[in-house]
Amino acid sequence: MQNRIEAPRWYALSAKPRHEKVVAHNLESQKLESFLPLCVTRRTWSDRKKEVESPLFSGYVFCRFGYRERLSVLNTPGVVSIVGFGRQDIPVDECEIEVVRRIVASGRPVGPWPYLRTGDRVLIKAGALAGIEGTLVREKTLTRVVVNVELLQRSISVEMDRDVLTPVSIPKAVPAAVMPFV
């Protein structure tokens, strides 16, 4: 049985600016599992417009590795650091990685979104993204569900039809004066 510290976990890696694709390629060439979620954005230059794939989380690449691969990951060209607090690397929740994978694979328009802490929580009840919870946001005529990646304090949004969303009931806090003593 492996030590808990040896089990591979997902981590967010901070990459040099505009080096996310190179970092993902370098990690894959080392036989490490990496995940670089991409989105299609429209870029405008003085002479043309073009759709390009750009990272969903600018400046970050996800990588699954164990403690033994840590030094190899840090020495990968383009990697600046492993995201954490203080000197402690903090893994990304496996469920958050899976949600981002499902959203990117859904084929729906997806893009970065400002990190949100407040708003209505919703559950997607039908379609390829059924079971995913997020925050409901309205932008002009569009309805979007925003999903957070807590460690990075970043979010992504996906356009959704309002009829496949249902509110998530959050238990209301009981005031301290009303709570019985145990």
Protein Blocks (a to p, Z undefined) as FASTA:
>chain_A
ZZfklpccdddddddehilmmmmmmmmmnopacdddddddddddfkbccdddddfbghia
cddddfklmmmmmmpghiabdcdehjbccdddfklmmmmmmmmmnopacddddddfbdcd
dddfedjkgoiacddddehjbccdddddfklopaddddddfklpccddddddddfklpcc
ZZ
